[in-house]
Amino acid sequence: MNPIRSVAIVVNTGKPGASLLARRLADECERRGVAVRIIETFPVERGAFDGIDLCCVIGGDGTLLSVVNEAARTQVPVVGINRGSLGF
């Protein structure tokens, strides 16, 4: 596996604690020399993951589902952090 040099954090700011968690994750990534792109709109735009090694989604099921098409198109792995209330 190649080293992770850039991360997109897609955050649903309407979910309790999601913004704070995104900021803490971004700070930790930057401290380790990983470039961070925070995205607060979804579904994400085409090209949002160009040049990205990993996508972290912080929100609920809808937030996660809103990124999968673009992640699949660019073959970017996705990690989800559930801050929603439904769950699959």
C-alpha positions as CSV (number, residue, x, y, z in Angstrom):
1,M,0.0,0.0,0.0
2,N,1.2,3.5,-0.9
3,P,1.7,6.0,1.9
4,I,-1.2,8.4,2.5
5,R,-0.1,11.9,1.6
6,S,-3.5,13.6,1.1
7,V,-6.9,13.1,2.8
8,A,-10.3,14.5,2.0
9,I,-12.6,14.9,5.0
10,V,-16.3,15.1,4.0
11,V,-18.2,16.4,7.0
12,N,-21.9,16.8,7.6
13,T,-21.8,19.9,9.8
14,G,-25.4,19.2,10.8
15,K,-24.4,16.1,12.9
16,P,-23.5,16.7,16.5
17,G,-19.8,16.7,17.1
18,A,-19.0,16.2,13.4
19,S,-17.3,19.6,12.8
20,L,-15.1,19.3,16.0
21,L,-14.1,15.7,15.0
22,A,-13.2,16.8,11.5
23,R,-11.1,19.6,12.8
24,R,-9.3,17.3,15.2
25,L,-8.7,14.8,12.5
26,A,-7.4,17.5,10.1
27,D,-5.0,18.8,12.8
28,E,-3.6,15.4,13.4
29,C,-3.2,14.7,9.6
30,E,-1.4,18.1,9.1
31,R,0.8,17.4,12.2
32,R,2.0,14.2,10.4
33,G,2.6,16.0,7.1
34,V,-0.6,14.8,5.3
35,A,-2.4,17.4,3.2
36,V,-6.1,17.9,4.1
37,R,-9.1,19.0,2.0
38,I,-12.2,19.6,4.1
39,I,-15.5,19.3,2.2
40,E,-18.7,20.4,3.8
41,T,-21.0,20.1,0.8
42,F,-22.5,16.9,-0.5
43,P,-23.0,15.2,-2.7
44,V,-19.4,16.0,-3.6
45,E,-18.6,17.5,-6.9
46,R,-16.9,15.6,-9.7
47,G,-13.2,15.9,-9.3
48,A,-13.4,16.5,-5.5
49,F,-11.1,13.5,-4.9
50,D,-8.6,14.1,-7.7
51,G,-5.2,13.8,-6.2
52,I,-6.6,12.4,-2.9
53,D,-5.3,9.2,-1.4
54,L,-8.1,8.6,1.2
55,C,-11.5,10.0,2.0
56,C,-12.9,10.1,5.5
57,V,-16.6,10.8,5.8
58,I,-18.0,12.1,9.1
59,G,-21.8,12.1,9.2
60,G,-24.6,9.6,8.7
61,D,-25.6,7.1,6.1
62,G,-26.7,9.8,3.7
63,T,-23.4,11.6,3.9
64,L,-21.5,8.3,3.3
65,L,-23.7,7.3,0.4
66,S,-23.3,10.8,-1.2
67,V,-19.6,10.3,-1.7
68,V,-19.4,6.7,-3.0
69,N,-19.9,7.4,-6.7
70,E,-17.1,9.9,-6.8
71,A,-14.9,7.7,-4.6
72,A,-15.5,4.7,-6.9
73,R,-14.8,6.8,-10.0
74,T,-11.5,8.0,-8.7
75,Q,-10.7,4.7,-6.8
76,V,-10.2,6.5,-3.5
77,P,-10.8,4.3,-0.4
78,V,-13.4,5.6,2.0
79,V,-13.5,5.4,5.8
80,G,-16.7,6.3,7.5
81,I,-17.2,7.7,11.0
82,N,-20.9,7.4,11.9
83,R,-22.4,10.5,13.6
84,G,-25.9,9.7,12.5
85,S,-28.8,8.0,14.2
86,L,-30.1,5.4,11.7
87,G,-27.2,3.2,10.5
88,F,-27.2,0.3,8.1
